[in-house]
Amino acid sequence: MASTALRLVSRPWVAWFLVVLLLGQMAAVMVTTAVQQTPTIDEPVYVGTAADYLHAHEVRYNPEHPPLGKLVVAVGVAIADPHYDSQFTGTQGALGRHLLYESGNDPWDVMLWARLPVIALTLLFGLVVFLFARDVAGRAAAFVALALYVFSPDVIAHGSLATLDVPAAGFLLTSAWLLWRARHRPRRYLPLAGLALGAALATKMSTLTAVPVFAALAVVAVWRAGWRRALVGAVGVVVAAFAVVWVSYLVVDPRLRWSPAPGEIPGVRGLRGLAVELLPVPEAYRDGMRVQFRFENQAWQGFLFGRLYTGSRWYYLPAALLVKTPLGMLALWAAGAVAMLAVRRLRRAAVFVLLPAGVLLASAMTGSRDLGTRYAVFLPMFLAVAAGCALVLRRVWVTGALVAFVAVSSLRTFPYYLPYSNEAFGGPARTHLRLHDSNVDWGQDLGRLADRYRGEPMWLVYKGAGVPSYYGIRASDPRTVPAERVRGLLVVSDSAAAKATGRLAELLRTSRAVDDVGHSITVYRR
């Protein structure tokens, strides 16, 4: 029967019907999730900046991220056409709140339209996963890869938001796939690979670590044509990539104006400072890198397996991925990686799949912000391609069973994808005991809290970018009054609870949990 199923999916019309079916399922759960969630912490900044691009035609906010991802968001913002206050002069965080809550706009409508272009990109990257795996190991492997991608809780969660993590990761995956194809048609695919790499660089600066890796992959792809052509091809990929960065800034402002506020941009010295100066990018990009280095120099609070700490842990991302990746997916990632390394005809592909994934993960592990697996959301994309190769090990039924296990685990968490954790760690209701921030609670459930407790007075500690009063929530901060005055409902975001000290910690110790909103907010009764 397994061979019959494989023959069936080999028919083109059946294959593309299944592709549309899988991507359609993903689209449905992402749109549903996007409709139900209030703005997460980062989204108002990007949405406000996108609106500013459309009206001011100048880079004025959020320099720490290049424009391209926000230009994608701007497509949806332009369709929503919210009222924009061109006289506003506050910070980038205040800009987003002003646009969503203080300018007469409907934040539900604006946020949905801002998220839809990112959802569309996420679906297109699913098609890239399918084609990449098909090129490497055949059509059956491509369906395994696509199924893992469309049911990945991390990809669904962050692909449903107006943020930059999934677009940047998807552009890197696309570049790797095009470099793989460049082995046979370098003139067509090398320039396209450079453009895709440039799209990643123009979305998030953390992707700069991929440049030497992808340049090396370009050399590998064209090596058979001679080392001179290989080097020229690699240089062409890098030049095309940085050209995209320049174009992204020129699209916003053809005059490339940039005048940061005094003290906004920190000084960077040493090798980092030299690297910033030598990069062939606009000055706004360089200043954005300086801001990113300032973030990296800060001491952030992490939370892992119930322990709160200051600083970073090198093993944080692997540990968090172990919690937040479906068990069947972990097994197929491992099997696919083994197959790529063990089977001779797949080893060349491993250079284009496993190498960039490994280097990017190693780079992400050196970061100072232990705030979520979104910093490694490229991993479910690249390793989905690798997992498809598990079919080469001739365990079709085992592979099918693991894919089904992943699908069931993913669908069971619907629509609460941000706080997902696998069954070995208790599922989404218990993720907050082990992780915090964008792994669990990014401010997404303020609307659900309002629906459940609208009009009821409460004491609220909310970690997010939404404005509680807009949603009809009557709340006061329990940290501003003596503990004996805090009676009735005490509502605390799970990320705030994870980091609770002092008065809030004492209140939590003397309260009784009575409800859970979206697996990200806990309601206590006092």
FENVEN-V751886 format. One record per residue. N is the residue number from 1. PHI is phi as a letter, one per 40 degrees, with the letter a starting at -180 (NA if undefined). OMEGA is omega in radians with two decimals (NA if undefined). Layout:
# FENVEN-V751886
n=<N,N>
phi=<PHI,PHI>
omega=<OMEGA,OMEGA>
This chain:
# FENVEN-V751886
n=<1,2,3,4,5,6,7,8,9,10,11,12,13,14,15,16,17,18,19,20,21,22,23,24,25,26,27,28,29,30,31,32,33,34,35,36,37,38,39,40,41,42,43,44,45,46,47,48,49,50,51,52,53,54,55,56,57,58,59,60,61,62,63,64,65,66,67,68,69,70,71,72,73,74,75,76,77,78,79,80,81,82,83,84,85,86,87,88,89,90,91,92,93,94,95,96,97,98,99,100,101,102,103,104,105,106,107,108,109,110,111,112,113,114,115,116,117,118,119,120,121,122,123,124,125,126,127,128,129,130,131,132,133,134,135,136,137,138,139,140,141,142,143,144,145,146,147,148,149,150,151,152,153,154,155,156,157,158,159,160,161,162,163,164,165,166,167,168,169,170,171,172,173,174,175,176,177,178,179,180,181,182,183,184,185,186,187,188,189,190,191,192,193,194,195,196,197,198,199,200,201,202,203,204,205,206,207,208,209,210,211,212,213,214,215,216,217,218,219,220,221,222,223,224,225,226,227,228,229,230,231,232,233,234,235,236,237,238,239,240,241,242,243,244,245,246,247,248,249,250,251,252,253,254,255,256,257,258,259,260,261,262,263,264,265,266,267,268,269,270,271,272,273,274,275,276,277,278,279,280,281,282,283,284,285,286,287,288,289,290,291,292,293,294,295,296,297,298,299,300,301,302,303,304,305,306,307,308,309,310,311,312,313,314,315,316,317,318,319,320,321,322,323,324,325,326,327,328,329,330,331,332,333,334,335,336,337,338,339,340,341,342,343,344,345,346,347,348,349,350,351,352,353,354,355,356,357,358,359,360,361,362,363,364,365,366,367,368,369,370,371,372,373,374,375,376,377,378,379,380,381,382,383,384,385,386,387,388,389,390,391,392,393,394,395,396,397,398,399,400,401,402,403,404,405,406,407,408,409,410,411,412,413,414,415,416,417,418,419,420,421,422,423,424,425,426,427,428,429,430,431,432,433,434,435,436,437,438,439,440,441,442,443,444,445,446,447,448,449,450,451,452,453,454,455,456,457,458,459,460,461,462,463,464,465,466,467,468,469,470,471,472,473,474,475,476,477,478,479,480,481,482,483,484,485,486,487,488,489,490,491,492,493,494,495,496,497,498,499,500,501,502,503,504,505,506,507,508,509,510,511,512,513,514,515,516,517,518,519,520,521,522,523,524,525,526>
phi=<NA,c,c,c,c,c,c,c,c,c,c,d,c,c,c,c,c,c,c,c,c,c,c,c,c,c,d,c,c,c,c,d,c,c,c,c,c,c,d,c,d,c,c,d,c,c,c,c,c,c,c,c,d,c,b,c,f,a,c,b,b,f,c,c,b,c,c,d,d,c,c,c,c,c,c,c,c,c,c,c,f,c,c,b,c,c,c,c,b,c,c,c,c,c,d,c,c,c,c,c,b,b,b,g,c,c,c,c,c,c,c,c,c,c,c,d,c,c,c,c,c,c,c,c,c,c,c,c,d,c,c,c,c,c,c,c,b,h,c,c,c,c,c,c,c,c,c,c,c,c,b,c,d,c,c,c,c,c,c,c,b,c,b,b,c,c,d,c,c,c,c,c,d,c,c,c,c,c,c,c,c,c,d,b,b,c,c,c,c,c,c,c,c,c,c,c,c,c,c,c,c,c,b,a,c,c,c,d,c,c,d,c,c,c,c,c,c,c,c,c,c,b,d,c,c,h,c,c,c,c,c,c,c,c,c,c,c,c,c,c,c,c,c,c,d,c,c,c,c,c,c,c,a,d,c,f,c,a,b,c,c,d,g,c,b,c,c,b,b,g,c,c,c,c,c,c,c,c,c,c,b,c,c,c,c,c,c,c,c,c,c,c,c,c,d,c,c,c,c,c,c,b,a,a,f,g,b,c,a,b,h,b,b,c,c,d,c,d,c,c,c,c,c,b,b,d,c,c,c,d,c,c,d,c,c,c,c,c,c,c,c,c,c,d,c,b,c,c,c,d,c,c,b,c,c,c,c,c,c,c,c,c,c,c,c,c,c,c,b,c,b,i,c,c,c,b,c,c,c,c,c,c,c,c,c,c,c,d,c,c,c,c,c,g,b,c,c,c,c,c,c,c,c,c,c,c,c,c,c,c,c,c,c,d,c,b,c,d,c,d,a,c,c,c,b,g,g,c,c,b,c,c,c,b,b,a,f,c,c,b,b,b,g,c,b,c,c,c,c,c,c,c,b,d,g,c,c,a,c,b,b,b,b,i,b,c,b,d,c,c,c,g,c,c,b,b,c,c,c,b,b,d,d,c,c,c,b,g,c,b,b,b,c,c,c,c,c,c,b,c,b,f,c,c,c,c,c,c,c,b,b,b,c,b,a,b,b,g,g,b,b,b,b,b,b,b>
omega=<3.11,3.14,3.09,3.12,-3.14,3.11,-3.13,-3.11,3.11,3.09,-3.02,-3.07,3.09,-3.11,-3.08,3.02,3.12,3.09,3.13,-3.14,-3.13,3.13,3.09,3.06,3.13,3.12,-3.11,-3.10,3.13,3.13,3.10,3.11,-3.13,-3.13,-2.99,-3.01,3.01,-3.05,3.03,-2.96,-3.05,-2.96,-3.12,3.10,-3.11,-3.14,3.10,3.11,3.10,3.11,3.12,3.05,-3.06,-3.05,-3.09,-3.10,-3.10,3.06,-3.10,-3.08,3.01,-3.14,-3.08,3.03,3.11,-2.95,-2.86,3.14,3.13,3.02,3.03,3.09,-3.10,3.08,3.10,3.13,3.13,3.12,3.11,3.09,3.13,3.03,-3.09,-3.14,-3.08,3.14,-3.09,-3.07,-3.10,-3.14,-3.12,3.07,3.11,3.11,-3.14,3.11,-3.14,-3.13,-3.02,-2.93,-3.02,-3.07,3.12,-3.13,3.05,-3.07,3.10,-3.11,-3.11,-3.09,3.12,-3.13,3.10,-3.11,-3.04,3.09,3.10,3.07,3.13,3.09,-3.13,3.10,3.10,3.10,3.03,3.08,3.08,3.09,-3.12,-3.08,3.12,-3.13,3.10,3.12,-3.06,-2.94,3.08,-2.99,3.13,3.09,-3.14,3.11,3.06,-3.13,-3.12,3.13,3.11,3.14,-3.03,3.11,3.13,-3.13,3.14,3.14,3.11,-3.07,-3.04,3.01,3.12,-3.04,3.08,3.14,-2.94,-2.98,-3.12,3.08,-3.13,-3.14,-3.13,3.09,3.08,3.09,-3.14,3.11,3.12,3.12,-3.14,3.05,3.06,3.12,-3.12,3.10,-3.09,-3.14,-3.05,-3.09,3.13,-2.90,3.11,3.09,3.13,3.09,3.09,3.12,3.12,3.08,3.10,3.09,3.08,3.13,-3.12,3.11,3.11,-3.11,3.11,3.13,3.10,3.12,-3.14,-3.03,3.14,3.13,-3.10,3.01,3.09,3.10,3.08,3.09,3.13,-3.08,-3.01,-3.01,-3.11,3.12,-3.13,-3.04,3.11,3.12,3.13,3.14,3.10,3.11,3.13,3.11,3.12,3.10,-3.11,3.13,3.13,-3.13,-3.12,3.04,3.10,3.10,3.12,-3.12,-3.12,3.09,-3.13,3.10,3.10,-3.05,3.14,3.13,3.09,3.10,3.11,-3.13,-3.12,3.10,3.11,3.13,-3.11,-3.06,-3.14,3.03,3.12,-3.10,3.09,-3.10,3.11,3.12,3.12,3.13,3.12,-3.10,-3.05,-3.09,-3.14,-3.07,3.08,-3.10,3.11,3.10,3.12,3.13,3.06,3.07,3.11,3.09,3.11,3.10,3.07,3.08,-3.11,-3.13,3.13,3.07,-3.11,3.09,3.07,3.14,-3.07,3.13,3.05,-3.10,3.07,-3.12,3.08,-3.08,-3.12,3.08,-3.07,-3.09,-3.05,-3.07,3.07,3.14,3.14,3.10,3.09,3.13,-2.90,3.10,3.10,-3.05,3.11,3.11,3.09,-3.14,-3.14,3.03,-3.12,-3.13,3.13,3.12,3.10,-3.14,-3.12,-3.12,-3.05,-3.08,-2.97,-3.06,-3.13,-3.03,3.13,3.12,-3.14,3.12,-3.09,-3.10,-3.04,-3.11,3.13,3.11,-3.14,-3.14,3.14,3.11,3.13,3.11,-3.14,-3.12,3.12,-3.10,-3.09,-3.04,3.08,-2.98,3.11,3.09,3.08,3.09,3.10,-3.09,3.02,-3.04,3.09,3.12,-3.12,-3.07,2.96,3.09,3.12,-3.09,3.09,-3.13,3.11,3.12,3.14,3.14,3.04,3.02,-2.99,-3.09,3.09,3.11,3.12,3.13,3.13,3.08,3.11,3.11,3.10,-3.11,-3.14,3.14,-3.14,-3.10,3.12,-3.11,-3.13,-0.07,-3.05,-3.03,-3.14,-3.13,-3.12,2.79,-3.04,-3.01,-3.14,-3.13,2.99,3.12,-3.02,-3.12,-3.08,-3.14,-3.07,3.10,-3.04,-3.06,3.12,3.10,-3.01,3.00,-2.98,-2.90,-3.12,-3.14,-2.95,-2.98,3.11,3.11,3.11,3.08,3.13,3.14,-3.06,-3.04,-3.09,3.08,-3.14,3.08,-3.12,2.96,-2.95,2.92,-3.02,3.09,-3.12,-3.08,3.14,3.11,-3.04,-3.07,3.12,-3.09,3.10,3.14,3.10,-2.99,3.01,-3.12,-3.09,-3.11,-3.08,-3.10,3.07,-3.06,-3.09,3.12,-3.10,-3.12,3.10,-3.08,3.00,-3.06,-3.04,3.00,-3.06,3.08,3.08,3.11,-3.14,-3.09,-3.03,3.02,3.02,-3.04,-3.12,3.10,3.13,3.10,-3.13,3.14,-3.07,3.14,-3.13,3.12,-3.11,-3.09,-3.13,-3.12,3.07,-3.07,3.12,3.13,3.12,3.12,3.13,3.06,3.11,NA>
